[in-house]
Amino acid sequence: QVQLVESGGGAMQAGESLTASCSTSTAISAVDVVGWYRQAPGAQRELIATIARGEEVNYVPSMEGRFTVSKDDDKNTMYLQRIGLKVEDTGVYLCFVLINGAYFWGRGIQVTVSS
């Protein structure tokens, strides 16, 4: 069983920067895909970006330029950054890994942005 643990987020002010991390119990250099999703209140989960093994970050067009996703294979950790938070960035942010067709998820972190 692969475990993912997110950290970061919480109550934030508009204009602040978010840095979230997701530590995994597996070697992320060997997984098929890693990535982040966001689920805003009352909305469906939406993909932010993925990183396939051996490839660069692939952002959903609506998210590109707003978020920065990266990973550190040595630390088995992936990161999510957002500079200049807006109220509409409020939601739960979740990381995942995909291994041989199976998804493993973190529990998510709540980010609440106030104006």
PLY file of the C-alpha trace (Angstrom):
ply
format ascii 1.0
element vertex 115
property float x
property float y
property float z
element edge 114
property int vertex1
property int vertex2
end_header
0.00 0.00 0.00
1.38 3.38 -1.02
0.91 6.21 1.44
0.86 9.88 0.54
0.86 12.65 3.11
0.24 16.26 2.16
1.30 19.24 4.22
0.88 22.98 3.94
-2.16 25.10 3.33
-4.66 26.14 5.99
-6.19 29.57 6.43
-4.51 32.08 4.14
-4.99 35.63 2.91
-5.47 36.64 -0.70
-2.15 37.56 -2.23
-0.17 35.15 -0.08
1.72 32.23 -1.54
0.95 28.58 -1.05
3.55 25.87 -0.92
2.22 22.39 -0.38
4.18 19.19 -0.30
3.24 15.55 -0.69
5.54 12.93 0.74
5.18 9.40 -0.54
6.13 6.01 0.85
7.25 4.82 -2.56
10.00 5.84 -4.95
8.24 8.44 -7.10
10.96 8.17 -9.73
9.55 4.71 -10.48
5.82 5.44 -10.57
3.96 6.02 -13.79
2.46 9.41 -12.98
2.31 11.85 -10.06
0.13 14.91 -9.83
-2.20 17.25 -8.00
-5.92 17.85 -8.06
-8.05 20.57 -6.52
-11.64 20.33 -5.35
-13.36 23.63 -4.75
-16.46 23.77 -2.53
-19.44 22.33 -4.36
-17.40 21.60 -7.46
-15.95 18.53 -9.07
-12.35 17.58 -8.56
-10.19 19.26 -11.19
-6.74 18.31 -12.32
-3.94 20.84 -11.91
-0.94 19.05 -13.39
0.74 15.71 -13.81
4.31 14.54 -14.18
4.74 11.28 -16.05
7.87 9.23 -15.50
10.69 10.71 -17.49
8.65 13.65 -18.71
8.18 17.32 -17.90
5.28 18.76 -15.96
2.04 18.76 -17.92
-0.39 21.45 -16.79
-4.07 21.63 -17.53
-4.33 24.75 -19.73
-6.55 26.62 -17.27
-4.01 26.01 -14.51
-0.84 26.81 -16.39
0.80 30.01 -15.22
-1.14 29.90 -11.96
0.42 26.87 -10.28
3.89 25.37 -10.23
4.22 21.63 -9.74
7.52 19.90 -9.16
8.98 16.81 -7.55
12.14 15.76 -5.81
12.89 12.14 -6.56
15.57 11.96 -3.89
13.04 12.97 -1.24
10.10 11.10 -2.79
8.16 14.32 -2.48
6.12 16.40 -4.88
5.29 20.07 -4.50
2.58 22.52 -5.43
3.09 26.27 -5.42
0.69 29.11 -6.03
1.88 32.69 -5.87
-0.75 35.33 -5.30
-3.61 33.29 -3.92
-7.13 34.32 -4.75
-10.33 33.60 -2.89
-11.36 31.25 -5.67
-8.32 29.09 -4.91
-10.15 27.90 -1.80
-10.54 24.15 -1.80
-9.01 20.82 -0.95
-5.76 20.00 -2.70
-4.90 16.35 -3.21
-1.85 14.60 -4.55
-1.84 11.22 -6.23
0.42 8.66 -7.79
-0.51 6.19 -10.51
1.21 2.81 -10.45
0.33 0.10 -12.95
-3.19 1.44 -13.37
-3.85 1.90 -9.66
-4.32 5.33 -8.11
-3.14 6.16 -4.62
-4.27 9.39 -2.98
-3.32 11.61 -0.13
-6.05 12.75 2.25
-5.83 16.27 0.95
-5.15 19.62 2.54
-7.70 22.34 3.04
-6.74 25.76 1.73
-9.09 28.58 2.68
-8.30 31.96 1.17
-9.85 35.06 2.68
-9.97 38.50 1.10
0 1
1 2
2 3
3 4
4 5
5 6
6 7
7 8
8 9
9 10
10 11
11 12
12 13
13 14
14 15
15 16
16 17
17 18
18 19
19 20
20 21
21 22
22 23
23 24
24 25
25 26
26 27
27 28
28 29
29 30
30 31
31 32
32 33
33 34
34 35
35 36
36 37
37 38
38 39
39 40
40 41
41 42
42 43
43 44
44 45
45 46
46 47
47 48
48 49
49 50
50 51
51 52
52 53
53 54
54 55
55 56
56 57
57 58
58 59
59 60
60 61
61 62
62 63
63 64
64 65
65 66
66 67
67 68
68 69
69 70
70 71
71 72
72 73
73 74
74 75
75 76
76 77
77 78
78 79
79 80
80 81
81 82
82 83
83 84
84 85
85 86
86 87
87 88
88 89
89 90
90 91
91 92
92 93
93 94
94 95
95 96
96 97
97 98
98 99
99 100
100 101
101 102
102 103
103 104
104 105
105 106
106 107
107 108
108 109
109 110
110 111
111 112
112 113
113 114
